[in-house]
Amino acid sequence: MDVTVSPGALTGEIPAPSSKSEAHRLLICAAFAPGTTDIDCTTTSEDIEATVRCLEALGAHITRTRRGFRVRPVPGTSATDNLPEARANALLDCGESGSTLRFLLPVVAALGRGGRLTGHGRLPERPLSPLYEELVSHGAELSPQGTMPLEVGGRLSAGRFELPGNVSSQYVSGLLMAAPLMGAPVEVCVSEPIESRPYIDLTIDALECFGVEVSAERAKDSSGKDACSYVVCAPHGLVSPGTVGVEGDWSNAAFWFAAGALSEKGVAVRGLDAKSAQGDRCVLGALALLGARVLRSRDGAAVCRDRLVGRELNVSDCPDLVPPLAAVAALAEGTTRITGAARLRLKESDRLASVSAALRALGGRACVEGDELVVEGVPQLLGGTVDAANDHRIAMMAAILAARCASPVTIIGAECVSKSYPTFFEDLALLGGTCGKES
């Protein structure tokens, strides 16, 4: 599907969609916690549905309710049994969700009943090392990397796992969520520097919501380097809280805040927790550094345009913010250099390349220098055609930039927004955007 967005200011107020990052974690915990868990989650997405589908394949019973999801755990889950009776050799279709694959691979290995994980798009190409090697060294039997379905055998044993902190926090989160299923204490030693640490904190919050405490303290890895040691001791497994709510999504709200930074009247987003563990809540500080006017409220914030000026921004803890921040930088005075962005090459697209290409396609000035994105601001963009590269965040970036283009913006493959935000274009229209869709 192609979508054409006409120029015109975006303004108004919008509710934040539910955080898919938190939804993944709460759904997985609920699937292995005795009893029924009701998860308040006002919106869903293809990635969330991928996690639901995989948990159902393992034997959980998940139904959609008016407020979100009702989760009945995998059969055999009890307060005295850390090893639920998951279906043997289940096929888990992770869709294009990297979170689903990386979270559930250690879980399936810990269950010890075998399984096959498959995926689509770029997912088979996205790396699993060094998580893969750590799983094998602790008893898992895995088919070769890069093959789909990825076959899982053996059973993951508890103990000490070591991971570098600069590859993917999802590896750490996957091991932490698998830990309560291993029946013994688990230590995950992560070498410094740890990038995307807030996402690990989000996992710890989810586990604590289900009665599992995770301690974190300074340590040394096996080579003597500084590290953080995360220890999980869950002798009674997970405990359902009964009802739990999913926060608003700061990652997707960031696009509306960026749209506000490009608008004189601004955009407000409600339904966000200012104290959230989500790392992308730092978008407000980043936009303020770029010169936008930011007004925080009890349950959200409003952002509007002021004098936008280029800055140097390090995104090592919040790489998903690069597309909305790059959109604002494209229309700021001077040059913005976005650093700490190496992992963007391994997203749904090579996001360094696709962000740069999208900005240039609209008349902006951007280039990639090593693992950094350099954006030189212009007074106005021209408009044109952007290939979304099957990347939801590229499609959303192009859509909000249309507000400041001289002519319409056509987004090729715009349906990819369904990965995280299926109602994105409907919400764009609520803020005054004019969209035309072509199948």
C-alpha positions as CSV (number, residue, x, y, z in Angstrom):
1,M,0.0,0.0,0.0
2,D,1.2,3.5,-0.9
3,V,0.1,6.5,1.1
4,T,0.3,10.1,-0.1
5,V,0.4,12.8,2.7
6,S,-0.3,16.4,1.7
7,P,1.5,19.4,3.2
8,G,-0.2,21.1,6.1
9,A,0.5,21.7,9.8
10,L,-0.2,19.0,12.3
11,T,-1.7,20.1,15.6
12,G,-3.9,18.9,18.4
13,E,-3.9,16.2,21.1
14,I,-3.6,12.4,20.6
15,P,-3.6,9.4,23.0
16,A,-0.5,7.4,23.1
17,P,-0.7,3.8,21.7
18,S,0.1,1.0,24.2
19,S,3.8,0.2,24.6
20,K,4.7,-2.8,22.5
21,S,8.0,-3.1,24.5
22,E,6.1,-3.5,27.7
23,A,3.3,-5.6,26.2
24,H,5.8,-8.3,25.0
25,R,7.2,-8.6,28.5
26,L,4.0,-8.7,30.4
27,L,2.4,-11.3,28.0
28,I,5.4,-13.6,28.3
29,C,5.4,-13.4,32.1
30,A,1.6,-14.0,32.2
31,A,1.9,-17.1,30.0
32,F,4.0,-18.8,32.8
33,A,2.4,-17.4,35.9
34,P,-0.3,-19.6,37.7
35,G,-3.8,-18.3,37.4
36,T,-5.4,-15.9,35.0
37,T,-3.9,-12.5,34.2
38,D,-5.8,-9.6,32.7
39,I,-3.5,-7.2,30.8
40,D,-4.9,-3.7,30.1
41,C,-3.6,-2.9,26.6
42,T,-5.7,-0.5,24.6
43,T,-4.0,-1.0,21.3
44,T,-2.1,-3.8,19.6
45,S,0.2,-4.3,16.6
46,E,1.7,-7.0,14.4
47,D,4.7,-7.4,16.8
48,I,2.4,-7.8,19.8
49,E,0.2,-10.3,17.9
50,A,3.4,-12.2,17.0
51,T,4.2,-12.7,20.7
52,V,0.6,-13.7,21.4
53,R,0.7,-16.2,18.5
54,C,3.9,-17.8,19.8
55,L,2.7,-18.1,23.4
56,E,-0.5,-19.7,22.1
57,A,1.6,-22.2,20.1
58,L,3.3,-23.1,23.4
59,G,-0.1,-23.8,25.0
60,A,-1.2,-20.5,26.6
61,H,-4.8,-19.5,26.1
62,I,-5.0,-15.8,25.2
63,T,-8.2,-14.0,24.4
64,R,-8.8,-10.4,23.4
65,T,-11.0,-8.5,25.8
66,R,-12.5,-5.0,25.7
67,R,-9.6,-3.7,27.8
68,G,-6.8,-5.8,26.3
69,F,-5.8,-9.5,26.8
70,R,-6.8,-12.3,29.2
71,V,-4.0,-14.8,29.6
72,R,-4.4,-18.3,30.9
73,P,-1.0,-19.8,31.3
74,V,0.6,-22.8,29.6
75,P,-0.9,-26.0,31.1
76,G,1.0,-27.3,34.2
77,T,2.1,-23.9,35.3
78,S,1.8,-23.8,39.1
79,A,3.3,-22.2,42.1
80,T,5.3,-25.4,42.9
81,D,6.4,-26.3,39.4
82,N,8.9,-24.2,37.5
83,L,8.5,-26.3,34.3
84,P,5.2,-25.8,32.6
85,E,4.0,-28.5,30.2
86,A,4.5,-26.5,27.0
87,R,3.6,-28.3,23.8
88,A,6.5,-30.3,22.5
89,N,8.3,-29.1,19.3
90,A,5.9,-26.2,18.8
91,L,6.3,-24.0,15.8
92,L,6.6,-20.4,16.8
93,D,6.0,-17.9,14.0
94,C,7.7,-14.6,15.2
95,G,6.6,-12.7,12.1
96,E,9.1,-9.8,11.7
97,S,9.4,-9.2,15.5
98,G,13.0,-9.3,16.7
99,S,11.8,-8.8,20.3
100,T,9.6,-11.9,20.0
101,L,12.4,-14.1,18.6
102,R,15.1,-12.9,21.0
103,F,12.8,-13.1,24.1
104,L,11.3,-16.5,23.4
105,L,14.4,-18.3,22.2
106,P,15.8,-18.6,25.7
107,V,12.3,-19.3,27.1
108,V,11.8,-22.2,24.7
109,A,15.3,-23.5,25.5
110,A,14.5,-23.3,29.3
111,L,11.2,-25.2,28.9
112,G,13.2,-28.2,27.5
113,R,10.4,-29.5,25.2
114,G,12.0,-28.6,21.9
115,G,10.6,-26.1,19.4
116,R,11.1,-24.3,16.1
117,L,11.2,-20.6,15.7
118,T,10.6,-18.9,12.3
119,G,10.3,-15.4,11.0
120,H,9.9,-13.3,7.9
121,G,11.4,-10.1,6.3
122,R,14.8,-9.3,7.6
123,L,14.4,-11.3,10.8
124,P,16.3,-14.4,9.6
125,E,19.2,-12.1,8.8
126,R,19.3,-10.4,12.1
127,P,22.1,-11.7,14.4
128,L,21.7,-13.9,17.4
129,S,25.3,-14.0,18.5
130,P,26.6,-14.1,21.2
131,L,23.2,-15.2,22.8
132,Y,23.3,-18.2,20.5
133,E,26.7,-19.4,21.9
134,E,25.7,-18.8,25.5
135,L,22.6,-20.9,25.1
136,V,24.5,-23.7,23.5
137,S,27.1,-23.6,26.3
138,H,24.3,-24.0,28.9
139,G,22.7,-27.1,27.4
140,A,20.6,-25.9,24.5
141,E,20.8,-27.6,21.1
142,L,20.3,-25.2,18.3
143,S,20.3,-25.6,14.5
144,P,22.8,-23.3,12.6
145,Q,22.3,-19.6,12.8
146,G,20.6,-18.0,9.9
147,T,18.4,-21.0,9.2
148,M,14.7,-20.7,9.6
149,P,13.0,-22.4,11.3
150,L,15.6,-22.3,14.0
151,E,15.3,-25.7,15.8
152,V,15.7,-25.8,19.6
153,G,16.5,-29.0,21.6
154,G,18.0,-29.9,24.9
155,R,17.2,-27.9,28.0
156,L,18.8,-24.7,29.2
157,S,20.5,-25.0,32.6
158,A,20.8,-22.3,35.2
159,G,24.1,-20.7,36.1
160,R,26.2,-17.7,34.9
161,F,25.7,-16.3,31.5
162,E,28.0,-13.6,30.0
163,L,27.0,-11.1,27.4
164,P,28.6,-7.9,26.0
165,G,26.6,-4.8,26.7
166,N,27.0,-3.2,23.3
167,V,25.2,-5.7,21.1
168,S,21.5,-6.1,22.1
169,S,19.7,-5.6,25.4
170,Q,17.1,-8.0,24.0
171,Y,19.5,-10.9,24.7
172,V,19.7,-9.9,28.3
173,S,16.0,-9.5,28.6
174,G,15.4,-12.9,27.1
175,L,17.6,-14.6,29.6
176,L,16.1,-12.7,32.5
177,M,12.6,-13.8,31.4
178,A,13.7,-17.4,31.0
179,A,15.3,-17.5,34.4
180,P,12.2,-18.2,36.5
181,L,11.7,-21.4,34.4
182,M,15.1,-22.8,35.1
183,G,14.5,-23.9,38.7
184,A,17.7,-22.4,40.1
185,P,19.5,-19.1,40.5
186,V,20.6,-17.4,37.2
187,E,23.2,-14.7,36.8
188,V,23.5,-12.6,33.7
189,C,26.8,-10.8,33.6
190,V,26.8,-7.9,31.1
191,S,30.0,-6.1,30.3
192,E,30.1,-2.3,30.3
193,P,29.3,-0.1,28.5
194,I,25.7,-1.3,28.4
195,E,23.6,0.3,25.6
196,S,19.8,0.4,25.8
197,R,20.0,-0.2,29.6
198,P,16.5,1.2,30.1
199,Y,15.1,-1.7,28.2
200,I,16.7,-4.1,30.7
201,D,15.2,-2.0,33.4
202,L,11.8,-2.4,31.7
203,T,12.2,-6.2,31.8
204,I,13.2,-6.1,35.5
205,D,10.0,-4.0,36.2
206,A,7.9,-6.6,34.4
207,L,9.4,-9.5,36.4
208,E,9.0,-7.7,39.6
209,C,5.3,-7.1,38.7
210,F,5.1,-10.9,38.6
211,G,6.8,-11.4,41.9
212,V,10.4,-12.1,40.7
213,E,13.1,-9.9,42.1
214,V,16.2,-9.1,40.1
215,S,19.3,-7.8,41.8
216,A,21.9,-5.7,40.0
217,E,25.4,-5.0,41.2
218,R,28.8,-4.1,39.8
219,A,31.0,-7.0,38.9
220,K,33.8,-8.2,36.6
221,D,33.3,-10.5,33.6
222,S,35.6,-13.5,32.9
223,S,38.1,-11.2,31.2
224,G,38.3,-8.8,34.1
225,K,36.3,-6.0,32.5
226,D,33.8,-3.9,34.4
227,A,30.3,-5.4,34.2
228,C,26.8,-5.4,35.7
229,S,25.6,-8.7,37.2
230,Y,21.9,-9.3,37.1
231,V,20.9,-12.2,39.5
232,V,17.4,-13.8,39.4
233,C,16.4,-16.2,42.2
234,A,12.8,-17.3,41.7
235,P,12.3,-20.6,43.7
236,H,8.5,-20.2,43.3
237,G,8.5,-19.0,39.8
238,L,6.2,-16.2,38.6
239,V,3.2,-15.0,40.5
240,S,0.3,-13.3,38.6
241,P,-0.7,-9.9,39.9
242,G,-4.2,-10.6,38.6
243,T,-4.5,-7.4,36.6
244,V,-1.7,-5.3,35.1
245,G,-1.6,-2.3,32.7
246,V,0.5,-1.5,29.7
247,E,1.9,2.0,29.7
248,G,1.6,4.4,26.7
249,D,4.4,4.0,24.2
250,W,7.1,6.7,24.3
251,S,8.7,5.3,21.1
252,N,5.7,5.9,18.9
253,A,4.6,9.0,20.8
254,A,8.1,10.4,19.8
255,F,6.8,10.9,16.2
256,W,3.9,13.1,17.4
257,F,6.3,15.1,19.6
258,A,8.6,15.6,16.6
259,A,5.6,16.7,14.6
260,G,4.8,19.2,17.3
261,A,8.4,20.5,17.2
262,L,7.8,21.3,13.5
263,S,4.4,23.0,14.2
264,E,3.8,26.5,15.5
265,K,0.7,25.4,17.5
266,G,2.2,22.1,18.6
267,V,1.1,18.6,19.4
268,A,0.2,17.1,22.8
269,V,0.2,13.4,23.7
270,R,-1.5,12.0,26.7
271,G,-1.4,8.7,28.4
272,L,2.3,8.6,29.1
273,D,4.1,7.9,32.4
274,A,6.8,10.5,33.0
275,K,8.6,8.0,35.4
276,S,8.5,5.1,32.9
277,A,11.5,2.8,32.5
278,Q,11.1,3.2,28.8
279,G,14.3,4.8,27.6
280,D,12.6,6.7,24.8
281,R,11.0,9.1,27.2
282,C,14.3,11.0,26.8
283,V,12.8,12.3,23.5
284,L,11.5,15.3,25.3
285,G,15.0,16.3,26.5
286,A,16.4,15.6,23.0
287,L,13.8,17.8,21.4
288,A,14.5,20.6,23.9
289,L,18.2,20.4,23.1
290,L,17.2,20.9,19.4
291,G,15.3,24.0,20.4
292,A,11.7,22.9,20.6
293,R,9.5,24.2,23.3
294,V,8.4,21.3,25.7
295,L,5.6,21.5,28.2
296,R,5.3,18.4,30.5
297,S,2.0,17.5,32.1
298,R,0.9,14.9,34.6
299,D,0.1,12.3,32.0
300,G,2.0,13.4,28.9
301,A,3.5,16.4,27.3
302,A,3.1,19.0,24.6
303,V,5.8,20.1,22.1
304,C,5.7,23.0,19.7
305,R,8.2,24.8,17.4
306,D,10.7,27.4,18.6
307,R,14.1,28.2,17.1
308,L,15.4,24.8,16.1
309,V,19.2,24.4,16.1
310,G,21.4,21.4,15.2
311,R,23.2,19.6,18.0
312,E,25.2,16.4,18.6
313,L,23.0,13.7,20.0
314,N,24.1,10.3,21.4
315,V,21.4,7.7,20.9
316,S,23.2,4.6,22.3
317,D,20.4,4.2,24.9
318,C,17.5,5.1,22.6
319,P,18.3,4.1,19.0
320,D,14.6,4.0,18.0
321,L,14.4,7.8,18.4
322,V,16.7,8.4,15.4
323,P,13.9,8.7,12.8
324,P,11.8,11.3,14.6
325,L,14.9,13.2,15.8
326,A,16.3,13.2,12.3
327,A,13.0,14.6,11.0
328,V,13.4,17.6,13.3
329,A,17.1,18.0,12.5
330,A,16.3,18.1,8.8
331,L,14.6,21.5,9.4
332,A,16.8,22.9,12.2
333,E,19.5,25.5,11.6
334,G,23.0,24.1,11.2
335,T,24.2,20.5,11.5
336,T,23.0,17.7,13.7
337,R,25.3,14.7,14.3
338,I,23.7,11.6,15.7
339,T,26.2,9.3,17.3
340,G,26.0,5.9,19.0
341,A,23.9,4.6,16.2
342,A,25.8,1.5,15.0
343,R,23.0,-0.9,15.9
344,L,20.6,0.9,13.6
345,R,22.1,-1.1,10.7
346,L,20.5,-4.3,12.1
347,K,16.9,-3.0,12.4
348,E,14.0,-3.7,10.0
349,S,16.1,-1.9,7.5
350,D,19.7,-0.6,7.7
351,R,18.1,2.4,9.4
352,L,21.2,4.6,9.1
353,A,21.0,4.2,5.3
354,S,17.2,4.4,5.0
355,V,16.8,7.5,7.2
356,S,19.5,9.2,5.2
357,A,17.9,8.1,1.9
358,A,14.4,9.2,2.9
359,L,15.6,12.7,4.0
360,R,17.5,13.2,0.7
361,A,14.5,12.0,-1.3
362,L,12.5,14.8,0.2
363,G,15.1,17.5,-0.5
364,G,16.9,17.3,2.8
365,R,20.7,17.0,3.3
366,A,21.9,13.9,5.1
367,C,24.7,11.4,5.0
368,V,26.2,8.5,6.9
369,E,29.7,8.8,8.2
370,G,30.8,5.5,9.7
371,D,28.2,4.7,12.4
372,E,26.9,8.2,12.6
373,L,24.2,10.1,10.9
374,V,24.9,13.7,9.9
375,V,21.9,16.0,9.0
376,E,22.3,19.5,7.7
377,G,19.1,21.5,8.2
378,V,17.2,23.3,5.4
379,P,14.5,25.9,5.6
380,Q,11.9,23.7,3.8
381,L,11.7,20.3,2.2
382,L,10.5,19.8,-1.3
383,G,8.4,16.6,-1.0
384,G,8.5,13.6,-3.2
385,T,8.6,9.8,-2.9
386,V,10.0,7.8,0.0
387,D,10.6,4.0,0.0
388,A,9.7,2.9,3.5
389,A,12.1,0.0,3.1
390,N,9.6,-2.2,5.0
391,D,10.5,-0.2,8.1
392,H,7.6,1.2,10.2
393,R,9.7,4.0,11.6
394,I,10.8,5.2,8.2
395,A,7.2,5.4,7.0
396,M,6.2,7.4,10.1
397,M,9.1,9.8,9.8
398,A,8.2,10.5,6.1
399,A,4.6,11.1,7.0
400,I,5.3,13.8,9.7
401,L,7.8,15.5,7.4
402,A,5.1,16.0,4.8
403,A,3.8,18.8,7.1
404,R,6.8,20.9,6.2
405,C,7.2,20.0,2.5
406,A,6.3,22.1,-0.5
407,S,4.5,19.3,-2.2
408,P,2.9,16.0,-1.2
409,V,5.0,13.0,0.1
410,T,4.2,9.5,-1.2
411,I,5.3,6.7,1.0
412,I,5.9,3.3,-0.8
413,G,5.0,0.3,1.3
414,A,3.4,2.4,4.0
415,E,1.5,-0.6,5.4
416,C,4.6,-1.5,7.4
417,V,3.4,0.9,10.1
418,S,1.2,-2.0,11.2
419,K,4.3,-3.6,12.8
420,S,4.1,-1.2,15.7
421,Y,1.2,1.3,15.1
422,P,-1.6,0.1,12.8
423,T,-3.7,3.2,13.4
424,F,-0.9,5.6,12.7
425,F,-2.5,7.2,9.6
426,E,-5.9,7.5,11.2
427,D,-4.2,9.3,14.1
428,L,-2.3,11.5,11.7
429,A,-5.7,12.5,10.2
430,L,-7.0,13.4,13.7
431,L,-4.1,15.9,13.9
432,G,-5.1,17.5,10.6
433,G,-3.1,15.4,8.2
434,T,-4.6,14.6,4.8
435,C,-3.8,11.1,3.5
436,G,-4.7,9.3,0.3
437,K,-4.2,5.5,0.2
438,E,-3.6,3.4,-2.9
439,S,-3.5,-0.4,-2.8
